[in-house]
Amino acid sequence: MDIHEPVFRSAVESFELEKSELGRFIEEAGKELEAIGDFWGGTKEGVAFYKGEGGGSGYEAVTGQVMEGMDVLLYAHEEIARRLRFMKDNVSVTDWVLVSVMLSKLPPPDPDRPIWGAD
């Protein structure tokens, strides 16, 4: 099996770069919001905005959810890059002759039992 390492390397680098840029953007946005401070104030409306009201989420809860989502997004970029590297390495070291010999020993497929994902 032929694998094009430059394509994999490029994809890995793209995910790593995007993770870095997203991380930097998130950090800068967080600093800007912190610099603004408690802009909602201590009024009834301000507290409702921050804490939520009538079963709705306020700024405090939503901000936590957004930050958690950003952490997941950054982790996903890291994992995609890691798994692309792993996939490239596995394809590179696989003994494809042995794989083809093993596959040739499998019984023929049963036409009455479609494989997973087949329509």
N, CA and C of each residue as an Amber inpcrd file, in Angstrom:
protein
   357
   0.8540000  -1.1730000   0.0000000   0.0000000   0.0000000   0.0000000
   0.8950000   1.2290000   0.0000000   0.5780000   2.1430000  -0.8470000
   1.3710000   3.3660000  -0.9550000   0.7440000   4.4480000  -0.0890000
   1.5670000   5.1050000   0.6800000   1.0920000   6.2080000   1.5150000
   1.9250000   7.4380000   1.1880000   1.2630000   8.5340000   1.0830000
   1.9370000   9.7830000   0.7270000   2.2250000  10.5680000   2.0000000
   3.4200000  10.3440000   2.5280000   3.7920000  10.9540000   3.8030000
   3.7000000  12.4760000   3.8020000   4.0770000  13.1590000   2.7100000
   3.9470000  14.6210000   2.7430000   2.5000000  15.0920000   2.9510000
   1.5450000  14.3260000   2.4310000   0.1330000  14.6980000   2.6080000
  -0.2590000  14.5470000   4.0750000   0.1330000  13.4450000   4.6880000
  -0.1470000  13.2470000   6.1080000   0.5490000  14.3150000   6.9400000
   1.8070000  14.5670000   6.6590000   2.5730000  15.5690000   7.4090000
   1.9080000  16.9420000   7.2940000   1.4530000  17.2740000   6.1000000
   0.7810000  18.5510000   5.8880000  -0.5140000  18.6370000   6.6930000
  -1.2760000  17.5500000   6.7200000  -2.5280000  17.5390000   7.4870000
  -2.2360000  17.6730000   8.9800000  -1.2240000  16.9630000   9.4610000
  -0.8420000  17.0450000  10.8690000  -0.4310000  18.4720000  11.2080000
   0.4030000  19.0590000  10.3840000   0.8630000  20.4270000  10.6280000
  -0.3030000  21.4060000  10.6150000  -1.2670000  21.1800000   9.7360000
  -2.4390000  22.0620000   9.6710000  -3.2410000  22.0060000  10.9590000
  -3.4710000  20.8010000  11.4790000  -4.2140000  20.6780000  12.7340000
  -3.4340000  21.2700000  13.9000000  -2.1180000  21.0770000  13.9200000
  -1.3100000  21.6520000  14.9950000  -1.3090000  23.1820000  14.9300000
  -1.2000000  23.7250000  13.7310000  -1.2240000  25.1770000  13.5630000
  -2.5790000  25.7410000  13.9760000  -3.6450000  25.0870000  13.5320000
  -4.9760000  25.5740000  13.8770000  -5.2040000  25.5020000  15.3850000
  -4.7340000  24.4400000  16.0270000  -4.8630000  24.3300000  17.4840000
  -4.1340000  25.4870000  18.1640000  -2.9470000  25.7820000  17.6810000
  -2.1640000  26.8700000  18.2530000  -2.8700000  28.2160000  18.0780000
  -3.3690000  28.4560000  16.8660000  -4.0480000  29.7220000  16.5990000
  -5.3490000  29.8430000  17.3860000  -6.1100000  28.7490000  17.4670000
  -7.3350000  28.7690000  18.2660000  -7.0210000  29.0380000  19.7320000
  -5.9910000  28.3790000  20.2490000  -5.5940000  28.5860000  21.6350000
  -5.2230000  30.0300000  21.9080000  -4.4740000  30.6170000  20.9930000
  -4.0670000  32.0180000  21.1460000  -5.2920000  32.9450000  21.0950000
  -6.2020000  32.6750000  20.1650000  -7.4130000  33.4860000  20.0460000
  -8.2680000  33.3860000  21.3120000  -8.4270000  32.1860000  21.8240000
  -9.2290000  31.9690000  23.0370000  -8.6110000  32.7030000  24.2180000
  -7.2960000  32.6130000  24.3320000  -6.6040000  33.2990000  25.4300000
  -6.7840000  34.8110000  25.3360000  -6.6220000  35.3670000  24.1390000
  -6.7860000  36.8170000  23.9550000  -8.2170000  37.2580000  24.2320000
  -9.1980000  36.4840000  23.7640000 -10.6010000  36.8320000  24.0080000
 -10.9000000  36.7860000  25.5050000 -10.3650000  35.7900000  26.1990000
 -10.5630000  35.6930000  27.6460000  -9.9810000  36.8890000  28.3800000
  -8.7930000  37.3050000  27.9800000  -8.1610000  38.4700000  28.6150000
  -8.9780000  39.7370000  28.3790000  -9.5120000  39.8880000  27.1670000
 -10.3270000  41.0650000  26.8630000 -11.5980000  41.0870000  27.7030000
 -12.2310000  39.9270000  27.8590000 -13.4430000  39.8720000  28.6800000
 -13.1200000  40.1450000  30.1500000 -12.0070000  39.6230000  30.6370000
 -11.6070000  39.8840000  32.0250000 -11.3010000  41.3650000  32.2360000
 -10.7200000  42.0010000  31.2270000 -10.3760000  43.4210000  31.3400000
 -11.6340000  44.2820000  31.4530000 -12.7150000  43.8330000  30.8390000
 -13.9730000  44.5930000  30.9170000 -14.5050000  44.5710000  32.3430000
 -14.3290000  43.4430000  33.0060000 -14.8050000  43.3210000  34.3790000
 -16.2860000  42.9890000  34.4390000 -16.8810000  43.2750000  35.5940000
 -18.2940000  42.9560000  35.8230000 -19.1770000  44.0410000  35.2070000
 -19.2880000  44.0210000  33.9070000 -20.0210000  45.0670000  33.1900000
 -21.5230000  45.0060000  33.4340000 -22.0220000  43.9000000  33.9740000
 -23.4590000  43.7440000  34.1720000 -23.9580000  44.5020000  35.3960000
 -23.0530000  44.8120000  36.3090000 -23.4310000  45.6110000  37.4710000
 -24.2010000  44.8210000  38.5100000 -24.5900000  45.4970000  39.5660000
 -25.2630000  44.8530000  40.6860000 -26.7630000  45.0530000  40.7100000
 -27.3100000  45.6170000  39.6570000 -28.7620000  45.8170000  39.6210000
 -29.4800000  44.4820000  39.4520000 -30.7900000  44.5070000  39.6090000
 -31.5930000  43.2890000  39.4280000 -31.3870000  42.7260000  38.0240000
 -31.3710000  43.6110000  37.0430000 -31.1780000  43.1760000  35.6580000
 -29.7850000  42.6060000  35.4390000 -28.7920000  43.2490000  36.0640000
 -27.4150000  42.7900000  35.9410000 -27.2220000  41.4060000  36.5500000
 -27.8210000  41.2040000  37.7190000 -27.7310000  39.8980000  38.3710000
 -28.4560000  38.8480000  37.5260000 -29.6180000  39.2050000  36.9710000
 -30.3560000  38.2760000  36.1090000 -29.5240000  37.9240000  34.8770000
 -28.8310000  38.8980000  34.3190000 -27.9700000  38.6430000  33.1660000
 -26.8580000  37.6670000  33.5460000 -26.2300000  37.9040000  34.6990000
 -25.0820000  37.0940000  35.1030000 -25.4910000  35.6980000  35.5910000
 -26.5120000  35.6290000  36.4270000 -26.9110000  34.3560000  37.0320000
 -27.9810000  33.6120000  36.2210000 -28.7170000  34.3470000  35.4000000
 -29.8260000  33.7320000  34.6780000 -31.1200000  33.9820000  35.4260000
 -32.2090000  33.7880000  34.7230000 -33.5000000  34.0600000  35.3340000
 -34.5660000  33.2360000  34.6400000 -35.5500000  32.8050000  35.3990000
 -36.6690000  32.0670000  34.8120000 -36.2610000  30.7530000  34.1690000
 -35.2630000  30.0940000  34.7270000 -34.8070000  28.8240000  34.1770000
 -33.7850000  28.9590000  33.0660000 -33.5140000  30.1860000  32.6520000
 -32.5260000  30.4060000  31.5960000 -31.1280000  30.5440000  32.1610000
 -30.1620000  30.1600000  31.3710000 -28.7680000  30.2680000  31.7900000
 -28.3020000  31.7100000  31.6830000 -27.4870000  32.1040000  32.6300000
 -26.9000000  33.4290000  32.6010000 -25.4960000  33.4080000  32.0200000
 -24.9180000  34.5850000  31.9980000 -23.5680000  34.7640000  31.4560000
 -22.5670000  33.8400000  32.1370000 -22.6830000  33.6790000  33.4570000
 -21.7460000  32.8460000  34.2180000 -21.7610000  31.4030000  33.7030000
 -22.9360000  30.8050000  33.5890000 -23.0450000  29.4100000  33.1530000
 -22.6370000  29.2470000  31.6980000 -23.0870000  30.1550000  30.8680000
 -22.7830000  30.0470000  29.4400000 -21.2930000  30.2210000  29.1840000
 -20.6660000  31.1320000  29.9130000 -19.2220000  31.3160000  29.7650000
 -18.4840000  30.0340000  30.1210000 -18.8970000  29.3750000  31.1900000
 -18.2830000  28.1010000  31.5650000 -18.4740000  27.0480000  30.4910000
 -19.6610000  26.9980000  29.9010000 -19.9290000  26.0250000  28.8400000
 -19.0690000  26.3120000  27.6090000 -18.9400000  27.5730000  27.2710000
 -18.1270000  27.9480000  26.1090000 -16.6700000  27.5700000  26.3420000
 -16.1440000  27.8580000  27.5330000 -14.7500000  27.5310000  27.8250000
 -14.5320000  26.0190000  27.8020000 -15.4930000  25.2670000  28.3280000
 -15.3920000  23.8100000  28.2880000 -15.3980000  23.3200000  26.8400000
 -16.2570000  23.9080000  26.0260000 -16.3140000  23.5410000  24.6100000
 -15.0150000  23.8650000  23.8840000 -14.3930000  24.9720000  24.2360000
 -13.1190000  25.3410000  23.6170000 -12.0300000  24.3500000  23.9940000
 -12.0350000  23.9100000  25.2440000 -11.0590000  22.9040000  25.6700000
 -11.2290000  21.6170000  24.8650000 -12.4740000  21.2240000  24.6430000
 -12.7550000  20.0100000  23.8610000 -12.2750000  20.2050000  22.4240000
 -12.5110000  21.3690000  21.8630000 -12.0830000  21.6470000  20.4940000
 -10.5570000  21.6000000  20.3630000  -9.8630000  22.1890000  21.3150000
  -8.3950000  22.1510000  21.2800000  -7.8790000  20.7190000  21.4450000
  -8.4920000  19.9680000  22.3360000  -8.0960000  18.5780000  22.5360000
  -8.3480000  17.7690000  21.2600000  -9.4580000  18.0260000  20.5960000
  -9.7680000  17.3060000  19.3600000  -8.7060000  17.5640000  18.3010000
  -8.2670000  18.8010000  18.1670000  -7.2150000  19.1130000  17.1950000
  -5.9200000  18.3610000  17.5320000  -5.6050000  18.2940000  18.8120000
  -4.4030000  17.5800000  19.2400000  -4.5290000  16.0830000  18.9280000
  -5.6840000  15.5210000  19.2190000  -5.9030000  14.0960000  18.9870000
  -5.9290000  13.7460000  17.5000000  -6.5250000  14.5860000  16.6910000
  -6.5640000  14.3190000  15.2420000  -5.1410000  14.2720000  14.6960000
  -4.3200000  15.2390000  15.0830000  -2.9260000  15.2620000  14.6220000
  -2.1890000  14.0120000  15.0990000  -2.3710000  13.6420000  16.3640000
  -1.7010000  12.4640000  16.9130000  -2.1320000  11.1960000  16.1860000
  -3.4130000  11.0760000  15.9170000  -3.9240000   9.8670000  15.2780000
  -3.5590000   9.8050000  13.7920000  -3.4350000  10.9460000  13.1480000
  -2.9440000  10.9400000  11.7640000  -1.5020000  10.4290000  11.7160000
  -0.6830000  10.8810000  12.6710000   0.6950000  10.3910000  12.7460000
   0.7100000   8.8800000  12.9840000  -0.1280000   8.4320000  13.9010000
  -0.2200000   7.0110000  14.2360000  -0.6540000   6.2020000  13.0180000
  -1.6540000   6.6950000  12.2930000  -2.1390000   6.0020000  11.1030000
  -1.0410000   5.8970000  10.0480000  -0.3270000   6.9880000   9.8270000
   0.7650000   6.9820000   8.8510000   1.8300000   5.9640000   9.2510000
   2.1730000   5.9580000  10.5340000   3.1980000   5.0190000  11.0170000
   2.7300000   3.5740000  10.8780000   1.4730000   3.3150000  11.1940000
   0.9500000   1.9440000  11.0770000   0.9610000   1.4660000   9.6270000
   0.5590000   2.3250000   8.7160000   0.5460000   1.9430000   7.3030000
   1.9670000   1.7110000   6.8140000   2.8910000   2.5130000   7.3050000
   4.2890000   2.3950000   6.8640000   4.9400000   1.1010000   7.3130000
   4.5830000   0.5890000   8.4830000   5.2630000  -0.5930000   9.0170000
   4.4810000  -1.8920000   8.8190000   3.2920000  -1.8040000   8.2580000
   2.4730000  -3.0020000   8.0640000   3.0640000  -3.8970000   6.9850000
   3.0340000  -5.1840000   7.2520000   3.4750000  -6.1790000   6.2760000
   2.2620000  -6.5130000   5.3990000   2.1320000  -5.8030000   4.2830000
   0.9330000  -5.9210000   3.4460000   0.8250000  -7.2810000   2.7690000
   1.9300000  -7.9420000   2.5400000   1.8770000  -9.2970000   1.9650000
   1.2030000 -10.2340000   2.9630000   1.5930000 -10.1260000   4.2290000
   0.9950000 -10.9610000   5.2640000  -0.5010000 -10.6500000   5.4140000
  -0.8620000  -9.3890000   5.3650000  -2.2770000  -9.0080000   5.4490000
  -3.0600000  -9.6410000   4.3050000  -2.5300000  -9.5800000   3.0960000
  -3.2440000 -10.1600000   1.9580000  -3.3620000 -11.6780000   2.0840000
  -2.3450000 -12.3370000   2.6370000  -2.4160000 -13.7930000   2.8590000
  -3.5170000 -14.1060000   3.8740000  -3.5670000 -13.3490000   4.9650000
  -4.6100000 -13.5740000   5.9720000  -5.9980000 -13.3490000   5.3870000
  -6.1720000 -12.2920000   4.6190000  -7.4770000 -12.0060000   4.0240000
  -7.8870000 -13.0820000   3.0260000  -6.9240000 -13.6560000   2.3440000
  -7.2510000 -14.6960000   1.3580000  -7.7670000 -15.9630000   2.0340000
  -7.4900000 -16.1400000   3.3210000  -7.9300000 -17.3280000   4.0570000
  -9.3580000 -17.1860000   4.6040000  -9.9140000 -15.9930000   4.5340000
 -11.2670000 -15.7780000   5.0370000 -12.2770000 -16.4450000   4.1140000
 -13.3960000 -16.9280000   4.6750000 -14.4220000 -17.5220000   3.8180000
 -15.0720000 -16.4300000   2.9660000 -15.6710000 -16.8370000   1.8600000
 -16.3390000 -15.8330000   1.0290000 -17.5160000 -15.2150000   1.7970000
 -17.8600000 -13.9890000   1.4830000 -18.9540000 -13.3300000   2.2050000
 -20.2970000 -13.9900000   1.9080000 -21.1560000 -13.9630000   2.8980000
 -22.5120000 -14.4900000   2.7590000 -23.3780000 -13.3900000   2.1650000
 -23.9490000 -13.5990000   0.9750000 -24.7410000 -12.5320000   0.3390000
 -26.0110000 -12.1900000   1.1180000 -26.4520000 -13.0810000   2.0160000
 -27.6530000 -12.8100000   2.8020000 -27.3580000 -12.0310000   4.0930000
 -26.0760000 -11.8170000   4.3680000 -25.6760000 -11.0530000   5.5580000
 -24.7810000  -9.9070000   5.1380000 -25.3840000  -8.7700000   4.8180000
 -24.5670000  -7.6340000   4.3660000 -23.6200000  -7.1770000   5.4810000
 -22.4830000  -6.6500000   5.0670000 -21.5120000  -6.1510000   6.0540000
 -22.0220000  -4.8750000   6.6670000 -21.4360000  -4.5410000   7.7980000
 -21.8300000  -3.3220000   8.5010000 -21.6920000  -2.1220000   7.5800000
 -22.6900000  -1.2900000   7.5880000 -22.6580000  -0.0610000   6.7960000
 -23.1640000  -0.2210000   5.3890000 -23.3880000  -1.4530000   4.9480000
 -23.8900000  -1.6670000   3.5910000 -25.3880000  -1.4470000   3.5750000
 -25.8680000  -0.8850000   2.5150000 -27.3140000  -0.6710000   2.3840000
 -27.9750000  -1.8450000   1.6930000
